[in-house]
């Protein structure tokens, strides 16, 4: 507000002022507002208020209050409050109005600026307040924050992939302590009997793909889990269950041999029933990794015997041809004989004869009546099937035959012989001499001999022999008393005994078999082994062995040359028995091959990039490849078979080491190289490949794991790299087989080149042999100790204050 006139020299007396005031009020009614008018005798200008101006109007002097003040110009010029109507009316939106003596000014509220770009303004020039876009300033919302402009202000939201912590959301950085932290879902959830395929990150939107371990399968096809905006992984829907193929499938007209398991890789063997055969070979079915049996394409087909070209020779003998299929296949033939005479018409001879033989041109001499019409029907005995072959012929009369002493031999009932003479005169008596020699092709010292005579008037005498099973016999029959002593010879191969002679089969030492023989003591027996080996994890692998062994022990044993990690079916048969014994066994896995790597030592620089190549599965299935990071001090106490390998996030990982990566074997191609860099911040399987910490010394190890049927696990390790951050030395490379040997428990020796290169220097100027202690400078001038290197001794530095090292050969 303006103030009234101040007292001073030349001011009129109070009573005069009162009169002047009355006059001024009267005159003010007719004059200009805020001005006093006086007659010419007064010095009007001398009486003007300090916030008034004296002006000449119509020849008169008047006092007029200055702009921004109101009053009579002399006694009162009060400040006019322009802001009294409100800032919005006076200055516009988003403003504050500030009154000053005789004036005012406008200021934009926080978050707004004047369009004239000044801090204050008077709206009479069109200036107004517009919103300030604070988001034009980068980094306003701190790391992970996203700025959103609002009228007169702004607010911060966390970007996709980040979550707010320690405060509200949205937030203002000036008043809130909210921080946007990157979403990290951490280690994905484990799936029982499953594993994670490939590598992945734990950031928002990252996906992990699951698969079931070997020996397990899942009916569901959803194998993906995603990292969600809540910082958690989706629950995997994969459900891995152990593969169980159940009972092997039935094969028509076949019998399952033994009792195979229902685990992957198990092999079921079949044998065709009697009367059926498998022309394509052995029938097998394999339990697959999908939990189903892979059925064989082979089947058992009915044996059909074709009998053709039947003919008669020597008056009473019949010969024919047959297609018996496999070689040495025994067939029993049924020969039905029916003889008739025409005068009178009657049946005089009807008989059925069986003949068992492996010949494809069988023949038999029959005991027929002379002068008789015969119908002979020949067919294969069940279970074989054939169409009957019929031949009709007439035998000669007795008086037309002469006794020439000739005869032939036919076999029936396997061990019985029938002698058929070409002509027999009634009442003639003959003596036959039998000489029998039996040999077994598989026993060099086995002989069975028989010799006896028979005398008979029968024209077709029969002799049944007491023969051993599974033996090849030669029987020679000689007709005694005749001038020429005619002889006939026949070969007999006896069948195996029906009774099983093997029992109590057991497995010991993983690959050895022991059984009991039911044969009498000290009797030699040959055992035939037929072995099949398959691996469900290595489809191309197949092993088959056939051999025999001879033993007279009643508790024979045999150790087999079997491969590790393989399912075997062993068929064992004593050649004197007809039935085999089938044994299933599984060999254990052994240590996998040593990884093929190059060895590096890195001083101060970045850790080397690892290149992994698939190892051939020789000793069992390769399950996974692991990269382990150990503190250098623990390398001498590390056990490769330790199962308690922790992840990076486990307690004590810094002190005890951790698994940085795990790559399933099936993710490593046969003809390609899988590369990864240490500390690339990716997940490999369930393990995080964390960056190595500066100033720490590490030993990086590559481990190959073979695991089969959960209880069985084997590992093989190889040091891949030493990383020393304290000394900027160039890397040295070694092969895995040339790892150096520990010296004195505190030192590590490395061999480079030969002593002949120079007394102390190797190739490229590197020390020929150098022992390095992690707490002492390798550049110090130390005394020397002697280390043998090949054919000579090399000097190596030894620090002062430490005893000289014993000679150590660096491998």
PyMOL commands that set and color helices and strands:
alter all, ss='L'
color gray80, all
select helices_A, chain A and resi 14-30+44-47+82-85+87-90+123-125+134-136+398-400+632-634+653-656+665-667+736-738+755-757+763-765
alter helices_A, ss='H'
color red, helices_A
select strands_A, chain A and resi 52-57+60-65+69-71+77-79+95-100+103-108+112-114+120-121+129-131+145-150+153-158+162-165+179-182+194-197+199-200+207-212+216-217+224-226+241-242+254-257+267-272+276-277+283-287+293-294+301-302+304-305+307-313+317-322+331-342+345-357+363-365+373-380+385-386+389-394+407-412+416-421+430-440+443-456+462-464+472-480+487-493+502-508+512-517+525-534+542-551+557-559+567-574+581-586+598-603+609-613+622-631+658-664+673-677+683-684+687-688+698-708+712-724+732-735+742-743+747-751+769-772+783-789+792-798
alter strands_A, ss='S'
color yellow, strands_A
deselect
rebuild
show_as cartoon
